[in-house]
């Protein structure tokens, strides 16, 4: 091919490309080259899936793995126990929870703790922590007031543990509230108790 023929072929390729990309009718669907790159075969979480030996899409985590952001909590050389109720914990476990280090307090911690409390906790505990949230008006047993003597007497570590692992009717909130925000909620609860 000579230079003229190469230039003619290049012009045709450019014109065809412009036609398909920019000058085509916008009301007519364009051509798809490799449609499988755009839309793949989706599998719902509970759909059958031939790609796994057990035929299930949702697979159990590999044994020994830890979900990102959910590493076990450690204090005083112990893995903190989140399974047993506080009353059943050994003295060493209680001490480890009480010694569990909160991050250094910053200026906006109480304000952020209030935001998280209003978004997550106030449903049951109420805006002021009196145990009169909207959920209690719909049949959920009311939690004790955060200003009650029992709540005031709790250590910061115990309150953090209750938010993390749950207690009684309260479900664990570690999946909904980041660790640093749980400490901020503890600081906000302490500000409510003053």
C-alpha positions in Angstrom: 0.0 0.0 0.0 1.2 3.4 -0.9 0.9 6.6 1.3 -2.3 7.7 -0.5 -4.0 4.3 0.1 -2.9 4.3 3.8 -4.3 7.8 4.3 -7.6 6.8 2.6 -8.0 3.7 4.8 -7.2 5.8 7.9 -9.8 8.4 6.9 -12.4 5.7 6.4 -11.6 4.2 9.8 -11.8 7.6 11.5 -15.1 8.5 9.7 -16.6 5.1 10.6 -15.5 5.6 14.3 -17.0 9.1 14.4 -20.2 7.8 12.9 -20.6 5.1 15.5 -19.5 7.2 18.4 -20.7 10.7 17.9 -22.8 11.1 14.8 -25.2 8.3 15.3 -28.9 8.8 16.1 -29.1 9.2 19.9 -32.5 7.6 20.0 -31.3 4.3 18.4 -29.3 1.9 20.5 -25.6 1.8 19.5 -23.7 -1.3 18.7 -22.3 -3.3 21.6 -18.8 -4.8 21.1 -18.2 -7.5 23.7 -21.6 -7.2 25.6 -20.4 -9.6 28.3 -18.0 -6.9 29.5 -20.9 -4.6 30.2 -23.4 -7.0 31.8 -22.2 -10.2 33.5 -24.4 -13.0 34.8 -25.4 -12.0 38.3 -26.0 -14.5 41.1 -28.1 -13.4 44.0 -26.8 -14.3 47.5 -29.2 -17.3 47.9 -29.3 -18.4 44.2 -27.9 -21.7 43.1 -24.4 -21.3 41.7 -22.6 -23.9 39.6 -19.2 -22.3 40.2 -18.9 -23.7 43.7 -18.8 -27.4 44.8 -21.8 -27.0 47.2 -23.8 -25.1 44.5 -24.4 -22.1 46.8 -23.5 -18.5 46.0 -23.2 -17.3 49.6 -20.1 -19.0 51.0 -19.1 -19.3 54.6 -15.9 -17.4 55.5 -12.7 -19.5 55.4 -11.9 -20.8 58.9 -9.6 -18.5 60.8 -10.2 -15.4 58.7 -11.3 -12.1 60.3 -13.6 -9.7 58.6 -11.9 -6.4 57.8 -12.4 -4.0 60.7 -13.5 -6.7 63.1 -10.2 -7.9 64.6 -10.6 -9.3 68.1 -10.1 -6.7 70.9 -7.0 -7.1 73.1 -6.2 -5.6 76.5 -3.7 -6.6 79.1 -2.5 -9.5 77.1 -6.1 -11.0 76.9 -8.5 -11.4 74.0 -11.5 -9.5 75.4 -14.5 -11.9 75.9 -17.7 -10.6 74.2 -19.7 -13.8 74.5 -20.4 -14.0 78.3 -22.5 -11.5 80.2 -20.6 -9.0 82.2 -21.6 -10.6 85.5 -20.0 -13.9 84.4 -16.7 -12.4 83.3 -13.6 -13.2 85.4 -12.0 -10.4 87.4 -9.1 -10.4 84.9 -11.6 -10.0 81.9 -13.4 -7.1 83.7 -10.1 -5.4 84.5 -9.0 -5.8 80.9 -12.2 -4.3 79.6 -11.9 -1.4 82.1 -8.3 -0.9 81.0 -9.1 -1.1 77.3 -7.7 2.2 75.9 -10.0 4.7 74.4 -8.4 6.9 71.8 -7.2 10.4 72.9 -10.2 12.7 73.3 -10.5 15.4 70.7 -12.6 18.5 70.6 -15.4 17.1 68.4 -15.7 13.8 70.2 -18.8 14.6 72.3 -20.5 16.3 69.3 -19.8 13.3 67.1 -21.0 11.0 69.9 -24.2 12.9 70.0 -24.7 12.5 66.3 -24.2 8.7 66.5 -26.3 8.4 69.6 -29.2 10.3 67.9 -28.9 8.1 64.7 -28.4 4.7 66.4 -29.2 4.7 70.1 -32.1 7.2 70.5 -34.5 4.8 68.8 -34.7 2.9 72.1 -32.9 5.1 74.7 -34.6 8.3 73.7 -33.0 11.7 72.8 -32.0 12.4 76.4 -31.2 8.8 77.4 -34.3 8.4 79.5 -35.3 5.1 77.9 -38.3 6.5 76.2 -37.4 6.1 72.5 -39.9 5.6 69.7 -39.3 1.8 69.7 -40.5 1.6 73.3 -43.8 3.0 72.2 -44.2 0.1 69.8 -43.6 -2.8 72.2 -39.9 -2.9 72.7 -39.1 -3.2 76.4 -37.7 0.2 77.6 -34.0 0.2 78.5 -33.0 1.6 81.8 -32.4 5.4 81.9 -28.8 6.3 81.3 -29.0 8.6 84.3 -29.9 5.7 86.6 -27.5 4.9 89.3 -26.6 1.6 87.7 -25.6 3.2 84.5 -23.7 6.0 86.2 -21.7 3.4 88.2 -20.6 1.5 85.1 -17.0 1.9 83.9 -16.3 3.4 80.5 -15.0 -0.1 79.4 -18.3 -1.7 80.5 -20.4 0.8 78.5 -18.1 0.3 75.5 -18.6 -3.4 75.8 -22.4 -3.1 76.0 -22.4 -1.1 72.8 -20.0 -3.5 71.1 -21.3 -6.9 72.3 -24.9 -6.0 73.4 -26.5 -6.9 76.7 -30.0 -8.1 77.6 -32.4 -6.9 74.9 -29.8 -4.6 73.4 -28.2 -6.1 70.3 -24.5 -5.7 69.5 -23.7 -2.6 67.5 -20.1 -3.3 66.5 -21.2 -3.8 62.9 -23.1 -0.5 62.7 -20.8 1.8 64.7 -17.1 2.1 64.2 -14.9 1.5 67.2 -13.8 5.1 67.5 -17.5 6.2 67.3 -18.4 3.8 70.1 -15.9 5.6 72.3 -17.4 8.9 71.3 -20.9 7.6 72.3 -19.4 6.6 75.7 -18.2 10.2 76.1 -21.6 11.6 75.0 -23.4 9.3 77.5 -21.1 10.6 80.2 -22.0 14.1 79.3 -25.7 13.2 79.6 -25.1 11.8 83.0 -23.5 15.0 84.4 
